Amino acid sequence: MAAWLRNSSGWRDGMKLDIGGEETFGASVDAVWNAVNDPAVLKACIPGCKEMLPLGEDRFRLILNLKVASVGGSFEGEIASSEKVAPTKCRITVSGAGTLGHGTGSATFSLTPGADGTTLMRYAGEGEIGGLVAGVGQRILKGVARHLVGQFFTALRRQVGEPARPAAE
């Protein structure tokens, strides 16, 4: 889950960022669904998440401390889930702003059971980022986004009780 941030000044300095892929979990669809819908689990899995405070049903205020390339900063925003079809699919939206920039984004994911008790998660999302963080360039931002998504899924695997996997080379 990459975080995208936004402010009200518009997107004149914005950069589009797309993510997507597949992840297989050694846990049931119900276990993965419950984990990605548990605010405590999400707080533990979202890289840099310091606070996740309820704002309403399936809406939370986030406070993050992240490092992008060689520059670190704090961000504040919102995350919400919608279009839920338990336990198979959901849409996540994020927005916010911080010391390094602003942005917004959304992603969808679907969960499919495997014959061996595993779960396949397919996800796709897009966001737009502006401000100082956009100045590092799209290639670097894509690498950072992949790294943050990898951190999220590593933490999610721990939360669903799956042993850690070796890092990809």
DRENDORO-713323 format. One record per residue (C-alpha): residue in three letters; x, y negated, z. Coordinates in Angstrom, 3 decimals, padded with zeros to 6 digits, always signed. Layout:
N
<atom pati="ALA" px="X" py="Y" pz="Z"/>
...
This chain:
169
<atom pati="MET" px="+000.000" py="+000.000" pz="+000.000"/>
<atom pati="ALA" px="+001.829" py="-003.118" pz="-001.108"/>
<atom pati="ALA" px="+000.730" py="-006.376" pz="+000.491"/>
<atom pati="TRP" px="-000.274" py="-009.251" pz="-001.802"/>
<atom pati="LEU" px="-000.848" py="-012.723" pz="-000.532"/>
<atom pati="ARG" px="-002.780" py="-015.825" pz="-001.690"/>
<atom pati="ASN" px="-003.429" py="-019.440" pz="-000.826"/>
<atom pati="SER" px="-005.854" py="-022.009" pz="-002.203"/>
<atom pati="SER" px="-003.369" py="-023.843" pz="-004.438"/>
<atom pati="GLY" px="-003.934" py="-021.593" pz="-007.448"/>
<atom pati="TRP" px="-001.585" py="-019.439" pz="-009.487"/>
<atom pati="ARG" px="+000.535" py="-021.848" pz="-011.506"/>
<atom pati="ASP" px="+003.646" py="-020.259" pz="-009.983"/>
<atom pati="GLY" px="+002.188" py="-016.734" pz="-009.805"/>
<atom pati="MET" px="+003.592" py="-013.401" pz="-010.881"/>
<atom pati="LYS" px="+001.476" py="-010.334" pz="-011.608"/>
<atom pati="LEU" px="+002.465" py="-007.057" pz="-009.959"/>
<atom pati="ASP" px="+000.965" py="-003.630" pz="-010.717"/>
<atom pati="ILE" px="+001.353" py="-000.444" pz="-008.689"/>
<atom pati="GLY" px="+000.045" py="+003.060" pz="-009.156"/>
<atom pati="GLY" px="+000.849" py="+006.697" pz="-008.793"/>
<atom pati="GLU" px="+000.012" py="+009.978" pz="-007.157"/>
<atom pati="GLU" px="+000.918" py="+011.419" pz="-003.775"/>
<atom pati="THR" px="+000.310" py="+014.953" pz="-002.481"/>
<atom pati="PHE" px="-000.288" py="+015.493" pz="+001.222"/>
<atom pati="GLY" px="-000.003" py="+018.759" pz="+003.128"/>
<atom pati="ALA" px="-003.292" py="+017.990" pz="+004.877"/>
<atom pati="SER" px="-006.994" py="+018.275" pz="+004.109"/>
<atom pati="VAL" px="-008.984" py="+015.579" pz="+002.286"/>
<atom pati="ASP" px="-010.863" py="+014.879" pz="+005.529"/>
<atom pati="ALA" px="-007.610" py="+014.415" pz="+007.481"/>
<atom pati="VAL" px="-006.209" py="+011.996" pz="+004.883"/>
<atom pati="TRP" px="-009.541" py="+010.132" pz="+004.574"/>
<atom pati="ASN" px="-009.802" py="+009.740" pz="+008.354"/>
<atom pati="ALA" px="-006.222" py="+008.493" pz="+008.548"/>
<atom pati="VAL" px="-006.594" py="+005.821" pz="+005.846"/>
<atom pati="ASN" px="-009.807" py="+004.616" pz="+007.497"/>
<atom pati="ASP" px="-008.345" py="+004.391" pz="+011.013"/>
<atom pati="PRO" px="-007.104" py="+000.861" pz="+011.845"/>
<atom pati="ALA" px="-004.525" py="+002.189" pz="+014.334"/>
<atom pati="VAL" px="-003.097" py="+004.520" pz="+011.681"/>
<atom pati="LEU" px="-003.015" py="+001.724" pz="+009.090"/>
<atom pati="LYS" px="-001.252" py="-000.603" pz="+011.517"/>
<atom pati="ALA" px="+001.388" py="+002.089" pz="+012.062"/>
<atom pati="CYS" px="+001.759" py="+002.711" pz="+008.301"/>
<atom pati="ILE" px="+001.696" py="-000.770" pz="+006.743"/>
<atom pati="PRO" px="+005.324" py="-001.935" pz="+006.583"/>
<atom pati="GLY" px="+005.985" py="-004.897" pz="+008.846"/>
<atom pati="CYS" px="+002.474" py="-004.896" pz="+010.351"/>
<atom pati="LYS" px="+002.569" py="-006.530" pz="+013.788"/>
<atom pati="GLU" px="-001.160" py="-007.067" pz="+014.318"/>
<atom pati="MET" px="-004.363" py="-005.756" pz="+012.764"/>
<atom pati="LEU" px="-007.329" py="-007.511" pz="+014.347"/>
<atom pati="PRO" px="-010.977" py="-006.712" pz="+013.492"/>
<atom pati="LEU" px="-012.971" py="-009.389" pz="+011.649"/>
<atom pati="GLY" px="-016.034" py="-007.285" pz="+010.875"/>
<atom pati="GLU" px="-016.884" py="-003.891" pz="+009.500"/>
<atom pati="ASP" px="-013.918" py="-002.633" pz="+007.453"/>
<atom pati="ARG" px="-012.259" py="-006.123" pz="+007.529"/>
<atom pati="PHE" px="-009.127" py="-007.013" pz="+009.460"/>
<atom pati="ARG" px="-006.753" py="-009.911" pz="+009.976"/>
<atom pati="LEU" px="-003.132" py="-008.881" pz="+009.411"/>
<atom pati="ILE" px="+000.068" py="-010.385" pz="+010.731"/>
<atom pati="LEU" px="+003.162" py="-009.060" pz="+008.946"/>
<atom pati="ASN" px="+006.892" py="-009.626" pz="+009.190"/>
<atom pati="LEU" px="+008.474" py="-008.513" pz="+005.926"/>
<atom pati="LYS" px="+011.768" py="-008.818" pz="+004.160"/>
<atom pati="VAL" px="+011.666" py="-009.256" pz="+000.366"/>
<atom pati="ALA" px="+015.053" py="-008.893" pz="-001.310"/>
<atom pati="SER" px="+017.444" py="-010.706" pz="+001.039"/>
<atom pati="VAL" px="+014.819" py="-013.083" pz="+002.415"/>
<atom pati="GLY" px="+012.511" py="-012.298" pz="+005.331"/>
<atom pati="GLY" px="+009.335" py="-013.994" pz="+006.397"/>
<atom pati="SER" px="+006.033" py="-013.753" pz="+008.187"/>
<atom pati="PHE" px="+002.648" py="-013.450" pz="+006.522"/>
<atom pati="GLU" px="-000.915" py="-013.716" pz="+007.716"/>
<atom pati="GLY" px="-003.910" py="-012.498" pz="+005.786"/>
<atom pati="GLU" px="-006.831" py="-010.139" pz="+005.502"/>
<atom pati="ILE" px="-007.331" py="-006.553" pz="+004.418"/>
<atom pati="ALA" px="-010.720" py="-005.034" pz="+003.691"/>
<atom pati="SER" px="-012.026" py="-001.735" pz="+002.405"/>
<atom pati="SER" px="-015.152" py="-001.404" pz="+000.288"/>
<atom pati="GLU" px="-016.880" py="+000.787" pz="-002.270"/>
<atom pati="LYS" px="-016.302" py="+003.772" pz="+000.003"/>
<atom pati="VAL" px="-017.483" py="+007.185" pz="-001.098"/>
<atom pati="ALA" px="-016.461" py="+009.366" pz="+001.848"/>
<atom pati="PRO" px="-014.243" py="+011.311" pz="+001.724"/>
<atom pati="THR" px="-013.142" py="+010.813" pz="-001.874"/>
<atom pati="LYS" px="-012.559" py="+007.175" pz="-002.858"/>
<atom pati="CYS" px="-012.224" py="+003.608" pz="-001.645"/>
<atom pati="ARG" px="-011.190" py="+000.115" pz="-002.735"/>
<atom pati="ILE" px="-008.780" py="-002.003" pz="-000.672"/>
<atom pati="THR" px="-008.388" py="-005.784" pz="-001.064"/>
<atom pati="VAL" px="-005.734" py="-007.973" pz="+000.551"/>
<atom pati="SER" px="-005.004" py="-011.686" pz="+000.601"/>
<atom pati="GLY" px="-002.927" py="-014.073" pz="+002.609"/>
<atom pati="ALA" px="-000.052" py="-016.511" pz="+002.813"/>
<atom pati="GLY" px="+003.183" py="-016.923" pz="+004.661"/>
<atom pati="THR" px="+006.580" py="-018.518" pz="+004.870"/>
<atom pati="LEU" px="+007.720" py="-016.939" pz="+001.576"/>
<atom pati="GLY" px="+004.629" py="-017.348" pz="-000.559"/>
<atom pati="HIS" px="+001.051" py="-016.321" pz="-001.133"/>
<atom pati="GLY" px="-000.938" py="-013.749" pz="-003.037"/>
<atom pati="THR" px="-003.911" py="-011.517" pz="-003.454"/>
<atom pati="GLY" px="-004.478" py="-007.996" pz="-004.660"/>
<atom pati="SER" px="-006.659" py="-004.935" pz="-004.766"/>
<atom pati="ALA" px="-006.187" py="-001.216" pz="-005.152"/>
<atom pati="THR" px="-008.344" py="+001.847" pz="-005.448"/>
<atom pati="PHE" px="-007.552" py="+005.353" pz="-004.369"/>
<atom pati="SER" px="-009.170" py="+008.724" pz="-004.825"/>
<atom pati="LEU" px="-008.643" py="+011.953" pz="-002.897"/>
<atom pati="THR" px="-008.943" py="+015.398" pz="-004.483"/>
<atom pati="PRO" px="-008.577" py="+018.696" pz="-002.612"/>
<atom pati="GLY" px="-005.955" py="+021.163" pz="-003.802"/>
<atom pati="ALA" px="-006.530" py="+024.923" pz="-003.830"/>
<atom pati="ASP" px="-003.871" py="+025.383" pz="-001.138"/>
<atom pati="GLY" px="-005.340" py="+022.967" pz="+001.433"/>
<atom pati="THR" px="-003.386" py="+019.986" pz="+000.150"/>
<atom pati="THR" px="-004.770" py="+016.631" pz="-000.939"/>
<atom pati="LEU" px="-003.886" py="+014.698" pz="-004.081"/>
<atom pati="MET" px="-004.198" py="+010.914" pz="-003.759"/>
<atom pati="ARG" px="-004.264" py="+008.870" pz="-006.958"/>
<atom pati="TYR" px="-003.925" py="+005.117" pz="-006.532"/>
<atom pati="ALA" px="-003.792" py="+002.055" pz="-008.765"/>
<atom pati="GLY" px="-003.654" py="-001.602" pz="-007.895"/>
<atom pati="GLU" px="-002.718" py="-005.045" pz="-009.049"/>
<atom pati="GLY" px="-001.868" py="-008.275" pz="-007.379"/>
<atom pati="GLU" px="-000.603" py="-011.734" pz="-008.017"/>
<atom pati="ILE" px="+002.162" py="-013.313" pz="-005.972"/>
<atom pati="GLY" px="+003.322" py="-016.931" pz="-005.909"/>
<atom pati="GLY" px="+005.637" py="-019.215" pz="-004.031"/>
<atom pati="LEU" px="+009.244" py="-018.572" pz="-003.048"/>
<atom pati="VAL" px="+008.877" py="-014.785" pz="-003.122"/>
<atom pati="ALA" px="+007.933" py="-014.893" pz="-006.812"/>
<atom pati="GLY" px="+011.261" py="-016.601" pz="-007.500"/>
<atom pati="VAL" px="+013.221" py="-013.390" pz="-006.917"/>
<atom pati="GLY" px="+011.968" py="-012.064" pz="-010.249"/>
<atom pati="GLN" px="+009.577" py="-009.351" pz="-011.347"/>
<atom pati="ARG" px="+012.152" py="-006.569" pz="-011.566"/>
<atom pati="ILE" px="+013.237" py="-007.088" pz="-007.957"/>
<atom pati="LEU" px="+009.640" py="-007.475" pz="-006.761"/>
<atom pati="LYS" px="+008.629" py="-004.218" pz="-008.454"/>
<atom pati="GLY" px="+011.487" py="-002.461" pz="-006.694"/>
<atom pati="VAL" px="+010.478" py="-003.982" pz="-003.364"/>
<atom pati="ALA" px="+006.834" py="-002.991" pz="-003.956"/>
<atom pati="ARG" px="+007.861" py="+000.616" pz="-004.726"/>
<atom pati="HIS" px="+009.974" py="+000.666" pz="-001.572"/>
<atom pati="LEU" px="+007.112" py="-000.672" pz="+000.591"/>
<atom pati="VAL" px="+004.631" py="+001.791" pz="-000.933"/>
<atom pati="GLY" px="+007.131" py="+004.595" pz="-000.226"/>
<atom pati="GLN" px="+007.432" py="+003.457" pz="+003.400"/>
<atom pati="PHE" px="+003.640" py="+003.442" pz="+003.711"/>
<atom pati="PHE" px="+003.280" py="+006.993" pz="+002.397"/>
<atom pati="THR" px="+006.152" py="+008.294" pz="+004.546"/>
<atom pati="ALA" px="+004.436" py="+006.866" pz="+007.633"/>
<atom pati="LEU" px="+001.030" py="+008.204" pz="+006.498"/>
<atom pati="ARG" px="+002.496" py="+011.699" pz="+006.154"/>
<atom pati="ARG" px="+003.691" py="+011.502" pz="+009.755"/>
<atom pati="GLN" px="+000.252" py="+010.323" pz="+010.858"/>
<atom pati="VAL" px="-001.521" py="+013.295" pz="+009.227"/>
<atom pati="GLY" px="+000.965" py="+015.687" pz="+010.822"/>
<atom pati="GLU" px="+002.985" py="+016.507" pz="+007.719"/>
<atom pati="PRO" px="+006.730" py="+017.008" pz="+008.137"/>
<atom pati="ALA" px="+008.923" py="+014.241" pz="+006.709"/>
<atom pati="ARG" px="+010.146" py="+014.714" pz="+003.151"/>
<atom pati="PRO" px="+013.689" py="+013.950" pz="+002.095"/>
<atom pati="ALA" px="+014.094" py="+010.560" pz="+000.434"/>
<atom pati="ALA" px="+013.822" py="+010.543" pz="-003.361"/>
<atom pati="GLU" px="+017.086" py="+009.954" pz="-005.183"/>
